[in-house]
């Protein structure tokens, strides 16, 4: 999302957003001298967050059966509220007789809050400039929804989405064929969930190739591969176990990302899996109790997702690329043996082609 801030030295409102490799900052408008300037920056950031949530949590990703359909309808109302944002900035709901008209959606509510901040600042030229900038932000969300992550829409590469673009998955697959270890462009040009799906496909290919060379099962390859990133093994193990069992990369990746996004929202979905984690922890505590009698369920931390809930798609993408590199190190044993690196790359490209029909 776009974050807004006040440059107090110049008294200028600025907007900045991530690109996957550093942030871009730009001046939006000069501000009148007023303490309400900070409120304007805050409400604009909140509005951007609400709008980009329509991209990361689209109605289309919700199962429309049963109670879940209500979630889908609520998300669709949020997205439909884009059409009222421009009017809310210019003619916001203002307090009258001690009351304030409420809105049904967060998008509209935050747009009215921005409008009220602008009303209190009383600067028509500022309102016009803010309207132009908010229009650009909404257009960026719409471009990202179409899969165009250029210009201001590039900030979508830093966001984890409940759905993944098949087009971006196919394009990321082409990038990985050129460089199976992963180029920077995977993080700056693609929807990270889609890139993670493609990377899972290539991890599977790397694990199969390394399995043939070492005699280890693919799951053992991933487990034993040296990994430069801490705590990556659980997510890699889940992905490779599912794919060896015949699960497509999308089905191996997206439930894990969605689960972490639910946790980020404060919801726990997948109670059965959590029960398994608790049972395993209880067994560990029972075994260790003789050495540490104070150890109990309330004194330990239980990880409920193998991914960082704040950035699950990017976290998983990083893990998968580390896994591919770990397979390579296990395959060649000595990175200086260039001919084995070339052999490794040739083998995993062959495997990726053989199993290419599973990628969409």
Buried (B, 14 or more C-beta within 10 A) or exposed (E): BBBBBBEEEEEBBBBEBBBBEEEBEEEBBEBEEBEBBBBBBBBBBBBBBBBBBBBBBBBEBBEEEEEEEEBBEBBBBBBBBBEBBBEBBBEBBEEEEEEEEEBEBBBBBBBBBBBBBBBBBEBEEBBBBBBEBBEBBBBBBBBBBEBBBEEBBBBBBBBBBBBBBBBBBBBBBEBBBEEBEBBEBBBBBBBBBBBBBBBBBBBBBBBBBBBBBBEBEBBBBBBBBEBEBEEBBBBBBBBBBBBBEEBBBBBBBBBBBBBBBBBBEEEEEBEEEBEEBEEEBEEEBEEEEEEEEEBEEEEEEEEBBBBBBEBBBBBBBBBBBBBBBBBBBBBBEEEEEEEBBEBBBEBBBEBBEEBEEBBE
